[in-house]
Amino acid sequence: MDYTNIVIFIILAFSLGAIMIMYREKIPPRLRRGMALIAVALILFAFFLIVYSFLNPGSS
């Protein structure tokens, strides 16, 4: 199994979370909550993918 796409997604999800934390004062209040919820959902899915890849090693 090719994990390239999964690794790219994980890097981008954590990068989005870091950007949200670093620039939280500059984001308009109306967008802040929605973007934070989306970032949390993507980070949780990235954690799921990390755990899933450790529990089911690929056959490549």
N, C-alpha and C positions, 0 to 999 in steps of 0.2 A: 504494500500500500504506500502511496506517495503522500508524505506528510507536509509537503511544501505549502499547500494552501492553508492547512491548519496552523502551521507555524506563523505564516503571514498574518492570519486572523488574530492569533494570540498576541502578537507584537502590536498590531494596530489597536486591539481592544485595550491593552494596558497603556498604550500611548494616549488614547483618548481619555482614559481615566486620569492620567498624570496631567494632561492639558487642562482638564476640567478642574483639578485641584489647584494648579498653578494660577489659572486666570479666572478664578471664581468671582472676584470683585468686578471684573470687566465685562462679564456676561450679563445681559439685561435680565432683570428678575422674572420677566414673563417666560423667557427661554430656559432659565436656569434649572427649574424643576424637571421639565421634560427631558432636557439633555442629560441631566444627572440620572434619571430613571433609565434612559436608554443606555448610558454608559455602564450602569450597574448591571443591567440585563446582559450586555455583551461581555462584561468581565466574568459574571457567573457562568455564562456559556463557555467562555474560554477555560475557566477552571474545570468545568465538566469535561471538556475535550482533553485537557491534560490528564485528568484522572482516568478517563476512558482509554487513552493511548497507553497509559502504564498498565492498566488491567488487561488489555487485549493487545498484546504485542503483535505487530504486523508480520506477515509471511514474506516480506521482501528480502 
